[in-house]
């Protein structure tokens, strides 16, 4: 049952993602008030680990559900009738479909970011980012002039 607990796997993966990204986000915002913010460091790696961990959990659950249903049906387990076998087979298919959908969305995220809605949002957030990083370029120029 440990490998079938998708809810706990999602909680764990989301918690790890939050532990990695939230401090970086708050650091960006607090540094931004003073104009010396920098982009988060581990954002891409954290998202990649999150997506692949969720995909792994869904595929493992599908890999357990389907053989369990078929084994129980063909060995005449008392509680495994055709209805339960069809239900578990469908659940296994849904797990696989969800995992492939997550992989497809993750793989195609760059074309999603080029959509007009996202580009409009990024244009609106551009001035905020420039204001948050207004002093970071100046300090680098001063340091290079002093050496």
C-alpha positions as a LaTeX table, in Angstrom:
\begin{tabular}{lrrr}
\hline
Residue & $x$ (\AA) & $y$ (\AA) & $z$ (\AA) \\
\hline
Unk1 & 0.00 & 0.00 & 0.00 \\
Unk2 & 3.01 & 2.30 & 0.39 \\
Unk3 & 3.48 & 2.54 & $-3.38$ \\
Unk4 & $-0.25$ & 2.99 & $-3.99$ \\
Unk5 & $-0.60$ & 6.06 & $-1.77$ \\
Unk6 & $-0.70$ & 8.73 & $-4.46$ \\
Unk7 & $-2.10$ & 11.36 & $-2.11$ \\
Unk8 & 0.86 & 11.10 & 0.26 \\
Unk9 & 3.31 & 11.10 & $-2.67$ \\
Unk10 & 1.76 & 14.32 & $-3.96$ \\
Unk11 & 1.95 & 15.89 & $-0.49$ \\
Unk12 & 5.59 & 14.86 & $-0.14$ \\
Unk13 & 6.62 & 16.09 & $-3.60$ \\
Unk14 & 4.76 & 19.38 & $-3.16$ \\
Unk15 & 6.28 & 19.89 & 0.28 \\
Unk16 & 9.81 & 19.34 & $-1.03$ \\
Unk17 & 9.11 & 21.73 & $-3.90$ \\
Unk18 & 7.81 & 24.35 & $-1.47$ \\
Unk19 & 10.84 & 23.90 & 0.83 \\
Unk20 & 13.14 & 24.54 & $-2.13$ \\
Unk21 & 11.26 & 27.35 & $-3.89$ \\
Unk22 & 9.51 & 29.40 & $-1.20$ \\
Unk23 & 12.68 & 30.65 & 0.52 \\
Unk24 & 14.07 & 31.67 & $-2.87$ \\
Unk25 & 10.83 & 33.46 & $-3.74$ \\
Unk26 & 10.74 & 35.33 & $-0.43$ \\
Unk27 & 14.42 & 36.21 & $-0.81$ \\
Unk28 & 13.69 & 37.59 & $-4.29$ \\
Unk29 & 10.82 & 39.71 & $-3.00$ \\
Unk30 & 12.63 & 41.01 & 0.09 \\
Unk31 & 15.82 & 41.74 & $-1.87$ \\
Unk32 & 13.67 & 43.36 & $-4.54$ \\
Unk33 & 12.49 & 46.03 & $-2.12$ \\
Unk34 & 16.13 & 47.13 & $-1.85$ \\
Unk35 & 16.72 & 46.71 & $-5.58$ \\
Unk36 & 19.24 & 43.89 & $-5.39$ \\
Unk37 & 17.16 & 40.83 & $-6.28$ \\
Unk38 & 18.50 & 37.97 & $-8.34$ \\
Unk39 & 16.72 & 35.15 & $-10.12$ \\
Unk40 & 16.06 & 31.90 & $-8.22$ \\
Unk41 & 18.87 & 29.38 & $-8.61$ \\
Unk42 & 17.26 & 25.94 & $-8.38$ \\
Unk43 & 13.92 & 26.66 & $-10.04$ \\
Unk44 & 14.31 & 24.48 & $-13.16$ \\
Unk45 & 15.90 & 21.59 & $-11.27$ \\
Unk46 & 13.22 & 21.68 & $-8.56$ \\
Unk47 & 10.39 & 21.64 & $-11.11$ \\
Unk48 & 12.06 & 18.79 & $-13.03$ \\
Unk49 & 12.44 & 16.70 & $-9.87$ \\
Unk50 & 8.84 & 17.46 & $-8.88$ \\
Unk51 & 7.37 & 16.44 & $-12.23$ \\
Unk52 & 9.42 & 13.27 & $-12.56$ \\
Unk53 & 8.69 & 12.26 & $-8.94$ \\
Unk54 & 4.97 & 12.60 & $-9.54$ \\
Unk55 & 5.21 & 10.72 & $-12.83$ \\
Unk56 & 7.14 & 7.94 & $-11.10$ \\
Unk57 & 4.49 & 7.66 & $-8.39$ \\
Unk58 & 1.67 & 7.45 & $-10.94$ \\
Unk59 & 3.46 & 4.88 & $-13.11$ \\
Unk60 & 4.34 & 2.71 & $-10.10$ \\
Unk61 & 0.73 & 2.82 & $-8.92$ \\
Unk62 & $-0.45$ & 1.82 & $-12.41$ \\
Unk63 & 2.13 & $-0.93$ & $-12.52$ \\
Unk64 & 0.81 & $-2.37$ & $-9.27$ \\
Unk65 & $-2.91$ & $-1.91$ & $-9.94$ \\
Unk66 & $-3.17$ & $-3.65$ & $-13.31$ \\
Unk67 & $-1.31$ & $-6.89$ & $-12.47$ \\
Unk68 & $-3.07$ & $-7.09$ & $-9.12$ \\
Unk69 & $-6.47$ & $-6.85$ & $-10.79$ \\
Unk70 & $-5.65$ & $-9.38$ & $-13.50$ \\
Unk71 & $-3.95$ & $-11.82$ & $-11.09$ \\
Unk72 & $-6.91$ & $-11.69$ & $-8.74$ \\
Unk73 & $-9.43$ & $-12.19$ & $-11.50$ \\
Unk74 & $-7.67$ & $-15.13$ & $-13.16$ \\
Unk75 & $-6.94$ & $-16.83$ & $-9.81$ \\
Unk76 & $-10.60$ & $-16.51$ & $-8.73$ \\
Unk77 & $-10.09$ & $-14.39$ & $-5.66$ \\
Unk78 & $-13.40$ & $-14.16$ & $-3.85$ \\
Unk79 & $-13.62$ & $-10.36$ & $-4.00$ \\
Unk80 & $-12.22$ & $-9.92$ & $-7.52$ \\
Unk81 & $-15.05$ & $-10.21$ & $-10.03$ \\
Unk82 & $-15.27$ & $-8.80$ & $-13.56$ \\
Unk83 & $-16.65$ & $-5.48$ & $-12.27$ \\
Unk84 & $-13.76$ & $-4.94$ & $-9.83$ \\
Unk85 & $-11.22$ & $-6.04$ & $-12.44$ \\
Unk86 & $-12.61$ & $-3.58$ & $-14.98$ \\
Unk87 & $-12.58$ & $-0.82$ & $-12.35$ \\
Unk88 & $-8.97$ & $-1.45$ & $-11.34$ \\
Unk89 & $-7.91$ & $-1.73$ & $-14.99$ \\
Unk90 & $-9.55$ & 1.64 & $-15.69$ \\
Unk91 & $-7.86$ & 3.20 & $-12.66$ \\
Unk92 & $-4.53$ & 1.85 & $-13.88$ \\
Unk93 & $-5.16$ & 3.40 & $-17.28$ \\
Unk94 & $-6.04$ & 6.72 & $-15.66$ \\
Unk95 & $-2.79$ & 6.65 & $-13.67$ \\
Unk96 & $-0.83$ & 6.08 & $-16.87$ \\
Unk97 & $-2.78$ & 8.75 & $-18.74$ \\
Unk98 & $-2.13$ & 11.27 & $-15.95$ \\
Unk99 & 1.58 & 10.49 & $-15.95$ \\
Unk100 & 1.91 & 10.85 & $-19.73$ \\
Unk101 & $-0.11$ & 14.06 & $-19.61$ \\
Unk102 & 2.25 & 15.50 & $-16.99$ \\
Unk103 & 5.24 & 14.53 & $-19.12$ \\
Unk104 & 3.68 & 16.06 & $-22.23$ \\
Unk105 & 2.88 & 19.33 & $-20.49$ \\
Unk106 & 6.35 & 19.47 & $-18.93$ \\
Unk107 & 8.07 & 18.70 & $-22.25$ \\
Unk108 & 6.02 & 21.27 & $-24.15$ \\
Unk109 & 6.22 & 24.01 & $-21.53$ \\
Unk110 & 8.26 & 26.32 & $-23.78$ \\
Unk111 & 5.52 & 26.51 & $-26.40$ \\
Unk112 & 3.02 & 27.14 & $-23.59$ \\
Unk113 & 5.17 & 30.03 & $-22.38$ \\
Unk114 & 5.03 & 31.54 & $-25.87$ \\
Unk115 & 1.23 & 31.76 & $-25.74$ \\
Unk116 & $-0.26$ & 35.28 & $-25.95$ \\
Unk117 & $-1.73$ & 35.14 & $-22.44$ \\
Unk118 & 1.59 & 34.22 & $-20.81$ \\
Unk119 & 3.48 & 36.78 & $-22.91$ \\
Unk120 & 1.01 & 39.48 & $-21.83$ \\
Unk121 & 1.54 & 38.52 & $-18.19$ \\
Unk122 & 5.33 & 38.57 & $-18.60$ \\
Unk123 & 5.17 & 42.03 & $-20.20$ \\
Unk124 & 3.20 & 43.29 & $-17.20$ \\
Unk125 & 5.69 & 41.75 & $-14.75$ \\
Unk126 & 8.73 & 43.14 & $-16.61$ \\
Unk127 & 8.70 & 46.56 & $-14.90$ \\
Unk128 & 8.43 & 44.89 & $-11.48$ \\
Unk129 & 11.48 & 42.73 & $-12.22$ \\
Unk130 & 13.44 & 45.75 & $-13.48$ \\
Unk131 & 12.57 & 47.66 & $-10.29$ \\
Unk132 & 13.55 & 44.66 & $-8.13$ \\
Unk133 & 16.94 & 44.46 & $-9.87$ \\
Unk134 & 17.59 & 48.19 & $-10.23$ \\
Unk135 & 20.71 & 48.25 & $-8.02$ \\
Unk136 & 22.18 & 44.87 & $-8.88$ \\
Unk137 & 23.65 & 46.05 & $-12.21$ \\
Unk138 & 25.08 & 49.23 & $-10.65$ \\
Unk139 & 26.97 & 47.37 & $-7.94$ \\
Unk140 & 28.52 & 45.02 & $-10.52$ \\
Unk141 & 29.67 & 48.00 & $-12.62$ \\
Unk142 & 31.26 & 49.69 & $-9.60$ \\
Unk143 & 33.07 & 46.51 & $-8.61$ \\
Unk144 & 34.48 & 46.04 & $-12.11$ \\
Unk145 & 35.64 & 49.71 & $-12.24$ \\
Unk146 & 37.44 & 49.45 & $-8.91$ \\
Unk147 & 39.56 & 46.46 & $-9.97$ \\
\hline
\end{tabular}
